[in-house]
Amino acid sequence: MYNSVIHGQFAEELAELHDGSISLFVTLPVFRGLMLSAPLAASLHTFEALIGEHLAYLDSILGDVLVRGDRADGSLTRSLFHSLAHIRMRPASASRDEEIAGVVEQAQLFLMGSCSFALRFARQAGVDRSVHVLEESMSRIGTFALQLVSPNGERDIVPSWSDAVA
């Protein structure tokens, strides 16, 4: 399933986290381009930068050691591309912007969960560098919140992962 110098569940969790992160990084610019709301598009641009940093952190611990051998799409990849296909069919509107924000929020929750699982296995394996990198990624991704502008001009906050679990 995975070719790696790291074996077992930790390798699988890291590979799934990496695949899902890349899928989100690839789809975020497309979602941003579909937005009507300039403030929400700007928030997505900020999240793109956070995901880019997260990938750089992951790459620093993975290098080229993890190569997905089965070429199967992970859950987040399937979900993102399914949502993207659905959303592109809808006319531009504030409700479509809200739907995009919901998709991105779900991806954020998925990444946080995936980071959490990988972190648990990194701690069990005693891989200190990986623990530090995964904690940093969780901190950055978990504090991000999308800001929505409602039709009456008021700002609504889509809760970040840290708010959702509080």
N, C-alpha and C positions, 0 to 999 in steps of 0.2 A: 504494500500500500504506500509506504513512504520509504524513500532511500535517505538514510541519515546516519551521521555519526552519533547522533543522539537517538536513543531507542525508547520505545514504550509510549505510554500515554502522554508524557511531556512533549515528545516530538510531534505526536498527533495534534495536541492542543495548540502548540506553536504554529504548526502548518495551517490549521484551520483559522487561527487568528490572523496569520499573514495573508492567506487567500481572501478572507473577508475584508480585511483592511484595504487590500489592493482594489477589490471590487468597489468598495465605497469611494476610494480615491478616484477611480475612473468614472463613476457615475455622478459624483457631486457636481462637476462642471456642467453636465447635461441638465441636471435638475435646476441648477442656478440659472441656466439659459432659458428655462421654461417659466421662471418667476416673473410675475407682474410687479410685485412689491420690491422696490429698490432696497429698503432696509433689510428685508428678509434675504434678498440676494447677497447683500453685503455680509450678513451673518453666515450664509453658506460659504462665502469666500473665506471668511475667517476659519470656519470649520475645516475647509480644504487644507489650509496651512497647518492646523493642528494634526490632521490625519497624516499629512506629509511628514511632520516631525515624528509622529508615532511610528511611521514606517521606517524612518531613518534609525530610530532607536531599535526597532525590531531587527533591522538589517545588521546593526552593530553586534547583536548577539547571535544572529543566525548565520551571517556570512552566506556562503553558498552550500551550507551543509544540508539544508532541507530542500529536497526536490520532490514535488508531488508526483508519485509514480502512477497513480490511477487516473489522473486527468479528470476526475469527477468534480463537478461544481459543488461547492459547499452550500449550506442553507442560506447564508446571507447573500451570496452571489445570486442564487436562484430568485430569492425574494426581491432583491434590488432590480434585477433585469425584468422580472414579471411586473413589478410596480411601475417601472419606467415605461414599459410598453403600454400599460393601462393608462397612465397619466398623460402620455403624449397624444392619446386619442381624444382627450377631453379638451373643450375650448378653454382658452386662457380666462381665468377668473380668480377672485379672492379665495373661493372654496378650493380651487385647484392648488393655489399656494399653500393653503392649510393642509391639504392632503400630502403635498410634497414635504412639508414640515413634519407631518406625522411619520412619513416613511423614513426621513432622516433621523428622527427621534428613536424609532424602532431599531434602526441600524446602530445608533449610539448605544442603546441598551444591549444589543447583541454583542457589540465589541466589548462593553464593560463586563458582561458575563463571561465572554471568552477570555478576556484578560484575567479575570478572577480565577477561572479554572486553570489557566496556564500558570498563574502565580502560585496557586496551591501546589501544583506539581513541581514547580521550580524550588519552592521551599522544602518540599519533601526530598528532592534530589540534592539539596544543599548547593544550588548554583547561585551564588551571591550576586554576580553580575546580572543575571537574568531577573532575579528578584527585584533589584534596583530599577532596571529598565521597565519592567512590567508595572511596578508601582508608579513610576513617573508617567507612563502612558495612561494608567487609570486616573491619575490625578488630573492630567490635562484634558482628557476626553470627558471625564465625569463632571467637570465644572462648566462645560459649554452649554449654553441655552440659546435656542433660537428666539428671536423677538418677532412677533407677529403684529401687524397693524390691522385692527379690526375695521369694518366698513365705516363706523362712526368716527374713525380717526384716533381712537384710544389704543394704547399699546398693551398687548397681552404678551405674557411670557409663556412659552412652552417650557414646562419644567424640565430641568436637567436631570440626569440620572441620580445625582446626589439628592435632589429634592424628592424624587419619586420613591426612594427607599427610606427617607427620613420619617 
